[in-house]
């Protein structure tokens, strides 16, 4: 993961590679660091366009990240959602719970649920 500040109140991160059981523990610690670095109440934007492979463990990591951020009143926003990750979220019917935004259009593409609500 590499970080790039979007604005003073948002945290932007590129998530690359796999989100699978083989790397779940390593990715978990990276994502915990992301939560710790996100200012309460500000959005956390993750570019997932470079995620190559994903399984249920990777999806669980994103759900856990969303819950942790919701506890801080910080929304999780995914950009570049496509391919295996988009399909996995649809398969688990989570595509309505994790916000995907299109930075070019500047508006959400998928519906969101209130922060703190459980999927």
Protein Blocks (a to p, Z undefined) as FASTA:
>chain_A
ZZddfblkbccdddehjddfklmmmmmmmmmmmmmmpcghiacdddfklpfbdcfklmmm
mmmmmmmmmmnopacddehiahjllmmmmmnopmmmpccddfknopafbdcddehiaZZ
